Amino acid sequence: MTTRAEEALKRVTSEPTVSVDDAAVLLGVGRSTVYAAVKLQELPSIRVRQRLRIPSSWLRQVLDLADRAATNPGTEAGRLGD
């Protein structure tokens, strides 16, 4: 059984954008905090009609996921708390 964080991590490493829910889980904050950060332009976003998406590349950079994958080849870049 996978946790929400593991599922969000899989999406952030494989999809170009993620949902507000996924971004909130990965950043360790609530959905309302993500929406507030987007409104204050503290967090990049892409709005398509009523949907708000967060660029995965930005999240990977902020969370140092790209560096982890590069320095630990053969390990899943998605282990939170490593």
TORPA-4810 file (N, C-alpha, C, O; in nm, 3 decimals):
<nodes>
NODE_1_0.084_-0.118_0.000_0.000_0.000_0.000_0.089_0.125_0.000_0.184_0.135_0.077_M
NODE_2_0.057_0.216_-0.086_0.137_0.338_-0.095_0.068_0.453_-0.023_-0.054_0.458_-0.014_T
NODE_3_0.148_0.542_0.027_0.093_0.659_0.096_0.066_0.771_-0.003_0.111_0.766_-0.118_T
NODE_4_-0.006_0.871_0.042_-0.034_0.987_-0.044_0.095_1.053_-0.088_0.107_1.097_-0.202_R
NODE_5_0.194_1.061_0.003_0.321_1.125_-0.031_0.394_1.046_-0.139_0.453_1.105_-0.229_A
NODE_6_0.392_0.914_-0.129_0.459_0.831_-0.230_0.392_0.846_-0.366_0.459_0.853_-0.468_E
NODE_7_0.259_0.851_-0.366_0.186_0.867_-0.492_0.214_1.005_-0.552_0.234_1.018_-0.673_E
NODE_8_0.215_1.109_-0.468_0.243_1.245_-0.516_0.385_1.253_-0.570_0.410_1.318_-0.671_A
NODE_9_0.476_1.187_-0.502_0.616_1.187_-0.545_0.634_1.118_-0.680_0.713_1.161_-0.763_L
NODE_10_0.561_1.012_-0.701_0.565_0.942_-0.830_0.516_1.035_-0.941_0.575_1.040_-1.049_K
NODE_11_0.407_1.107_-0.914_0.353_1.200_-1.014_0.447_1.317_-1.041_0.462_1.358_-1.156_R
NODE_12_0.511_1.371_-0.936_0.599_1.487_-0.956_0.724_1.450_-1.035_0.786_1.536_-1.097_V
NODE_13_0.761_1.324_-1.034_0.878_1.281_-1.112_0.841_1.231_-1.251_0.929_1.207_-1.333_T
NODE_14_0.711_1.215_-1.278_0.673_1.159_-1.407_0.579_1.247_-1.489_0.561_1.223_-1.609_S
NODE_15_0.518_1.348_-1.428_0.423_1.434_-1.499_0.474_1.578_-1.503_0.546_1.621_-1.412_E
NODE_16_0.438_1.654_-1.605_0.487_1.792_-1.616_0.427_1.887_-1.511_0.492_1.984_-1.472_P
NODE_17_0.306_1.859_-1.466_0.243_1.940_-1.361_0.173_1.847_-1.263_0.143_1.732_-1.295_T
NODE_18_0.149_1.900_-1.143_0.075_1.822_-1.043_-0.038_1.908_-0.986_-0.040_2.029_-1.003_V
NODE_19_-0.129_1.843_-0.919_-0.243_1.912_-0.859_-0.201_1.991_-0.736_-0.092_1.972_-0.682_S
NODE_20_-0.289_2.077_-0.692_-0.267_2.152_-0.568_-0.255_2.054_-0.451_-0.172_2.072_-0.362_V
NODE_21_-0.338_1.950_-0.452_-0.332_1.849_-0.345_-0.194_1.785_-0.338_-0.136_1.773_-0.230_D
NODE_22_-0.141_1.743_-0.453_-0.009_1.680_-0.455_0.099_1.778_-0.408_0.187_1.741_-0.329_D
NODE_23_0.092_1.901_-0.455_0.191_2.001_-0.414_0.185_2.024_-0.263_0.289_2.035_-0.198_A
NODE_24_0.066_2.030_-0.209_0.049_2.051_-0.065_0.110_1.935_0.014_0.178_1.957_0.114_A
NODE_25_0.085_1.813_-0.029_0.140_1.696_0.039_0.292_1.700_0.035_0.358_1.678_0.138_V
NODE_26_0.348_1.726_-0.080_0.494_1.727_-0.095_0.560_1.840_-0.018_0.672_1.824_0.033_L
NODE_27_0.493_1.953_-0.008_0.550_2.068_0.063_0.519_2.064_0.213_0.574_2.142_0.291_L
NODE_28_0.430_1.974_0.253_0.397_1.961_0.394_0.309_2.073_0.446_0.318_2.113_0.563_G
NODE_29_0.223_2.124_0.359_0.131_2.232_0.397_-0.010_2.193_0.351_-0.029_2.092_0.284_V
NODE_30_-0.106_2.274_0.388_-0.244_2.250_0.347_-0.274_2.308_0.210_-0.198_2.389_0.157_G
NODE_31_-0.385_2.265_0.153_-0.428_2.315_0.022_-0.446_2.466_0.024_-0.407_2.535_-0.071_R
NODE_32_-0.506_2.518_0.131_-0.531_2.663_0.137_-0.400_2.742_0.138_-0.395_2.853_0.086_S
NODE_33_-0.295_2.684_0.195_-0.165_2.751_0.195_-0.109_2.757_0.054_-0.050_2.858_0.015_T
NODE_34_-0.126_2.651_-0.023_-0.079_2.650_-0.162_-0.157_2.754_-0.243_-0.098_2.831_-0.318_V
NODE_35_-0.290_2.757_-0.227_-0.370_2.856_-0.298_-0.328_2.999_-0.261_-0.319_3.086_-0.348_Y
NODE_36_-0.302_3.023_-0.133_-0.259_3.156_-0.089_-0.123_3.192_-0.149_-0.102_3.306_-0.191_A
NODE_37_-0.031_3.096_-0.153_0.102_3.121_-0.210_0.092_3.151_-0.360_0.166_3.235_-0.411_A
NODE_38_0.002_3.084_-0.429_-0.019_3.112_-0.571_-0.074_3.253_-0.588_-0.030_3.328_-0.675_V
NODE_39_-0.171_3.289_-0.505_-0.232_3.422_-0.514_-0.129_3.532_-0.489_-0.134_3.638_-0.553_K
NODE_40_-0.036_3.508_-0.398_0.069_3.606_-0.367_0.190_3.594_-0.461_0.290_3.664_-0.444_L
NODE_41_0.178_3.507_-0.559_0.284_3.481_-0.657_0.413_3.431_-0.593_0.522_3.458_-0.643_Q
NODE_42_0.401_3.359_-0.483_0.515_3.296_-0.417_0.541_3.156_-0.473_0.646_3.097_-0.450_E
NODE_43_0.445_3.106_-0.546_0.451_2.972_-0.601_0.402_2.978_-0.745_0.293_3.029_-0.770_L
NODE_44_0.480_2.926_-0.840_0.436_2.931_-0.980_0.318_2.838_-1.003_0.304_2.735_-0.938_P
NODE_45_0.234_2.876_-1.097_0.118_2.793_-1.127_0.077_2.812_-1.272_0.115_2.908_-1.338_S
NODE_46_-0.001_2.718_-1.317_-0.059_2.724_-1.450_-0.209_2.705_-1.431_-0.254_2.605_-1.376_I
NODE_47_-0.286_2.802_-1.478_-0.431_2.791_-1.466_-0.490_2.758_-1.602_-0.464_2.827_-1.701_R
NODE_48_-0.569_2.652_-1.606_-0.642_2.614_-1.726_-0.789_2.611_-1.686_-0.835_2.519_-1.618_V
NODE_49_-0.860_2.712_-1.731_-0.999_2.735_-1.690_-1.005_2.738_-1.538_-0.950_2.830_-1.476_R
NODE_50_-1.069_2.642_-1.477_-1.084_2.643_-1.331_-0.979_2.559_-1.261_-0.972_2.557_-1.138_Q
NODE_51_-0.897_2.491_-1.338_-0.796_2.403_-1.277_-0.665_2.477_-1.256_-0.621_2.555_-1.341_R
NODE_52_-0.606_2.451_-1.142_-0.477_2.510_-1.109_-0.376_2.397_-1.099_-0.397_2.301_-1.025_L
NODE_53_-0.267_2.409_-1.173_-0.163_2.306_-1.173_-0.031_2.370_-1.132_-0.006_2.487_-1.159_R
NODE_54_0.053_2.292_-1.066_0.182_2.338_-1.020_0.290_2.268_-1.103_0.287_2.146_-1.115_I
NODE_55_0.385_2.342_-1.159_0.490_2.280_-1.241_0.576_2.183_-1.158_0.630_2.219_-1.054_P
NODE_56_0.586_2.062_-1.207_0.666_1.959_-1.138_0.812_1.997_-1.131_0.879_1.969_-1.032_S
NODE_57_0.863_2.062_-1.236_1.005_2.099_-1.237_1.037_2.194_-1.122_1.144_2.185_-1.062_S
NODE_58_0.945_2.287_-1.091_0.966_2.379_-0.979_0.969_2.303_-0.847_1.056_2.327_-0.763_W
NODE_59_0.875_2.211_-0.829_0.871_2.132_-0.705_0.996_2.046_-0.690_1.053_2.037_-0.581_L
NODE_60_1.039_1.984_-0.800_1.161_1.901_-0.792_1.281_1.986_-0.752_1.366_1.942_-0.675_R
NODE_61_1.288_2.108_-0.805_1.399_2.196_-0.772_1.393_2.238_-0.624_1.494_2.231_-0.554_Q
NODE_62_1.278_2.279_-0.578_1.261_2.324_-0.440_1.289_2.211_-0.341_1.346_2.233_-0.235_V
NODE_63_1.247_2.091_-0.377_1.263_1.976_-0.287_1.394_1.901_-0.309_1.418_1.798_-0.245_L
NODE_64_1.479_1.951_-0.398_1.608_1.888_-0.430_1.593_1.744_-0.479_1.681_1.661_-0.454_D
NODE_65_1.485_1.715_-0.547_1.463_1.578_-0.596_1.555_1.546_-0.712_1.599_1.432_-0.726_L
NODE_66_1.584_1.643_-0.796_1.673_1.618_-0.910_1.813_1.586_-0.860_1.878_1.496_-0.914_A
NODE_67_1.860_1.658_-0.757_1.992_1.632_-0.702_2.000_1.495_-0.638_2.101_1.426_-0.652_D
NODE_68_1.897_1.455_-0.567_1.896_1.323_-0.504_1.907_1.212_-0.608_1.982_1.116_-0.591_R
NODE_69_1.830_1.226_-0.716_1.832_1.124_-0.819_1.970_1.116_-0.885_2.017_1.008_-0.919_A
NODE_70_2.034_1.231_-0.902_2.166_1.235_-0.966_2.274_1.179_-0.874_2.367_1.114_-0.921_A
NODE_71_2.263_1.203_-0.745_2.368_1.159_-0.652_2.346_1.017_-0.602_2.438_0.955_-0.549_T
NODE_72_2.224_0.965_-0.617_2.193_0.830_-0.572_2.134_0.748_-0.686_2.016_0.710_-0.679_N
NODE_73_2.211_0.719_-0.790_2.155_0.644_-0.901_2.106_0.508_-0.853_2.166_0.445_-0.766_P
NODE_74_1.996_0.466_-0.912_1.940_0.337_-0.875_1.843_0.344_-0.759_1.783_0.243_-0.722_G
NODE_75_1.827_0.462_-0.700_1.729_0.477_-0.593_1.614_0.559_-0.644_1.629_0.641_-0.734_T
NODE_76_1.499_0.538_-0.585_1.383_0.616_-0.624_1.399_0.756_-0.570_1.426_0.774_-0.451_E
NODE_77_1.383_0.855_-0.656_1.402_0.995_-0.616_1.289_1.041_-0.524_1.290_1.155_-0.478_A
NODE_78_1.195_0.956_-0.499_1.077_0.999_-0.426_1.070_0.962_-0.281_0.962_0.972_-0.223_G
NODE_79_1.173_0.923_-0.219_1.163_0.889_-0.077_1.174_1.014_0.007_1.280_1.076_0.017_R
NODE_80_1.062_1.051_0.067_1.063_1.167_0.155_1.127_1.128_0.287_1.109_1.016_0.335_L
NODE_81_1.200_1.219_0.344_1.260_1.194_0.473_1.395_1.126_0.467_1.453_1.096_0.571_G
NODE_82_1.447_1.101_0.348_1.582_1.041_0.336_1.687_1.143_0.367_1.806_1.112_0.362_D
</nodes>
